[in-house]
């Protein structure tokens, strides 16, 4: 079942602001129910043989005789007991364990009565990741495992440092734009994510130029601003050759992504910007902002 872009989601995207895009020590009731719907839609959530296997794994790993120890709360079916435990009993770590097992079931197991294509399996797993993002929970399912986002190199080495640097009051506008980019990405509005990335990138350079007293045209876009930064040796002269490739990256990376995909009118065709491009642009923008601020000394 396709995920519906309800009015409440669009309103949250337009109004929401957050200094920390994700939380990690909670799996809210809403998210648990949404994940269970995905499990049911796959056909595995109503298949007793599959649910029996998952219940056995969880009982063994948690040292439990049964998932639902209260006799009156039990349902008499493996699928019902798994649902009861997941929705109403499991703590957040147990809920994440169940989510990972659900994801693996969808990705790898063969249903005895329902044939799922690779594309159908991929769509269901993508829905799990979308629900995590919508609820602001910092995990995603990749290659059979749940991955905590800040355990990945780019999140720990780029996202956290750039937000920390931008908390400097001088860069308040850029912080707002970079945070919005993450919120748009979290809500799967990838076009808006790219636009906010470019705004944050340009704002950072404009602020540096202002604080340094460098002459620049206030209407300059990324290309003109990058040129001003190089002219004023934001990158030291003795490192110019070494950073030629970086200059090409700064001029052609974020700006071209935005200009080609979301900076201009789409005409009659609505462009589908994949999450992978939005994520790449977030990381690329963050890396460039970190370099510029650290070099500026502001």
WOKA-V860849 format. One record per residue. N is the residue number from 1. RES is the residue in three letters. OMEGA is omega in degrees with one decimal (NA if undefined). Layout:
BEGIN
n-><N/N>
res-><RES/RES>
omega-><OMEGA/OMEGA>
END
This chain:
BEGIN
n-><1/2/3/4/5/6/7/8/9/10/11/12/13/14/15/16/17/18/19/20/21/22/23/24/25/26/27/28/29/30/31/32/33/34/35/36/37/38/39/40/41/42/43/44/45/46/47/48/49/50/51/52/53/54/55/56/57/58/59/60/61/62/63/64/65/66/67/68/69/70/71/72/73/74/75/76/77/78/79/80/81/82/83/84/85/86/87/88/89/90/91/92/93/94/95/96/97/98/99/100/101/102/103/104/105/106/107/108/109/110/111/112/113/114/115/116/117/118/119/120/121/122/123/124/125/126/127/128/129/130/131/132/133/134/135/136/137/138/139/140/141/142/143/144/145/146/147/148/149/150/151/152/153/154/155/156/157/158/159/160/161/162/163/164/165/166/167/168/169/170/171/172/173/174/175/176/177/178/179/180/181/182/183/184/185/186/187/188/189/190/191/192/193/194/195/196/197/198/199/200/201/202/203/204/205/206/207/208/209/210/211/212/213/214/215/216/217/218/219/220/221/222/223/224/225/226/227/228/229/230/231/232/233/234/235/236/237/238/239/240/241/242/243/244/245/246/247/248/249/250/251/252/253/254/255/256/257/258/259/260/261/262/263/264/265/266/267/268/269/270/271/272/273/274/275/276/277/278/279/280/281/282/283/284/285/286/287/288/289/290/291/292/293/294/295/296/297/298>
res-><UNK/UNK/UNK/UNK/UNK/UNK/UNK/UNK/UNK/UNK/UNK/UNK/UNK/UNK/UNK/UNK/UNK/UNK/UNK/UNK/UNK/UNK/UNK/UNK/UNK/UNK/UNK/UNK/UNK/UNK/UNK/UNK/UNK/UNK/UNK/UNK/UNK/UNK/UNK/UNK/UNK/UNK/UNK/UNK/UNK/UNK/UNK/UNK/UNK/UNK/UNK/UNK/UNK/UNK/UNK/UNK/UNK/UNK/UNK/UNK/UNK/UNK/UNK/UNK/UNK/UNK/UNK/UNK/UNK/UNK/UNK/UNK/UNK/UNK/UNK/UNK/UNK/UNK/UNK/UNK/UNK/UNK/UNK/UNK/UNK/UNK/UNK/UNK/UNK/UNK/UNK/UNK/UNK/UNK/UNK/UNK/UNK/UNK/UNK/UNK/UNK/UNK/UNK/UNK/UNK/UNK/UNK/UNK/UNK/UNK/UNK/UNK/UNK/UNK/UNK/UNK/UNK/UNK/UNK/UNK/UNK/UNK/UNK/UNK/UNK/UNK/UNK/UNK/UNK/UNK/UNK/UNK/UNK/UNK/UNK/UNK/UNK/UNK/UNK/UNK/UNK/UNK/UNK/UNK/UNK/UNK/UNK/UNK/UNK/UNK/UNK/UNK/UNK/UNK/UNK/UNK/UNK/UNK/UNK/UNK/UNK/UNK/UNK/UNK/UNK/UNK/UNK/UNK/UNK/UNK/UNK/UNK/UNK/UNK/UNK/UNK/UNK/UNK/UNK/UNK/UNK/UNK/UNK/UNK/UNK/UNK/UNK/UNK/UNK/UNK/UNK/UNK/UNK/UNK/UNK/UNK/UNK/UNK/UNK/UNK/UNK/UNK/UNK/UNK/UNK/UNK/UNK/UNK/UNK/UNK/UNK/UNK/UNK/UNK/UNK/UNK/UNK/UNK/UNK/UNK/UNK/UNK/UNK/UNK/UNK/UNK/UNK/UNK/UNK/UNK/UNK/UNK/UNK/UNK/UNK/UNK/UNK/UNK/UNK/UNK/UNK/UNK/UNK/UNK/UNK/UNK/UNK/UNK/UNK/UNK/UNK/UNK/UNK/UNK/UNK/UNK/UNK/UNK/UNK/UNK/UNK/UNK/UNK/UNK/UNK/UNK/UNK/UNK/UNK/UNK/UNK/UNK/UNK/UNK/UNK/UNK/UNK/UNK/UNK/UNK/UNK/UNK/UNK/UNK/UNK/UNK/UNK/UNK/UNK/UNK/UNK/UNK/UNK/UNK/UNK/UNK/UNK/UNK>
omega-><-178.0/177.2/-174.8/178.5/-175.9/179.0/-177.5/177.6/-179.6/178.8/179.2/179.2/-175.9/-174.3/-171.0/173.4/-179.9/176.7/177.2/-173.6/-173.7/169.2/-168.6/-172.8/-179.8/169.2/-172.5/-179.1/-179.2/-179.1/178.8/-179.2/178.9/178.4/178.8/176.2/177.9/178.7/178.0/-179.1/178.2/-175.4/-177.8/-175.9/177.9/180.0/-172.4/-178.8/178.2/-178.5/176.0/178.9/-179.7/177.3/-179.7/178.4/-177.3/179.1/-179.5/-176.4/179.8/-179.7/-177.0/175.4/175.7/-176.8/-178.5/-173.7/175.9/-175.9/-174.6/178.2/-179.8/-175.9/-178.6/175.7/178.8/-179.9/179.1/178.7/177.7/178.0/-179.3/-179.6/-176.9/-174.0/-168.3/-172.7/-172.1/170.4/-170.9/178.6/175.9/178.2/176.9/175.8/-179.8/178.5/178.7/178.2/175.9/179.1/178.9/178.2/179.9/-175.0/-164.5/-171.0/176.1/178.3/-176.5/-175.1/-175.0/-179.9/177.6/175.6/176.6/-178.4/178.2/177.4/-179.1/-179.9/178.6/178.4/175.6/178.2/176.6/-179.4/177.7/179.7/174.9/-179.3/-179.4/-177.8/176.8/179.6/-166.5/176.2/171.2/-177.5/-179.5/173.3/174.4/-176.6/167.2/179.9/174.5/-171.7/-177.8/171.1/175.8/-175.2/-173.2/-178.0/-177.2/-175.0/-177.7/-170.7/-179.2/179.4/-176.5/177.1/177.9/179.0/-176.1/176.3/170.9/-173.7/179.1/-172.8/-175.0/-179.1/179.3/177.8/-179.8/-178.6/-179.6/176.8/176.8/178.6/178.1/179.8/176.4/177.3/179.7/-178.4/175.1/173.6/-168.7/176.9/178.5/177.0/179.8/179.6/-179.8/175.1/-179.1/178.4/-180.0/179.3/-179.9/-180.0/179.2/-179.4/178.9/179.6/178.3/178.9/179.3/-175.9/179.4/-178.4/180.0/178.7/176.7/179.6/-176.3/177.7/-179.3/170.0/-174.3/-176.0/179.5/179.6/177.8/179.0/178.1/179.8/177.2/179.9/-178.1/173.4/171.5/167.2/-175.5/-175.2/-177.8/177.8/-175.4/-177.4/-179.5/-175.5/174.6/-179.3/177.4/179.9/177.5/179.7/-179.9/-176.7/-171.7/-176.1/-178.1/-177.6/-177.8/176.5/-176.6/-175.4/-177.8/-169.4/-171.9/-174.9/-176.7/179.1/-177.7/-177.7/-178.8/-176.8/175.3/-176.6/177.4/-179.0/-175.6/178.6/-179.7/178.4/178.3/179.6/177.7/-178.7/175.2/-178.2/179.3/178.0/179.9/179.4/-179.3/179.3/177.9/-178.2/-177.3/-178.0/-179.7/178.1/-176.8/-177.7/-179.4/NA>
END
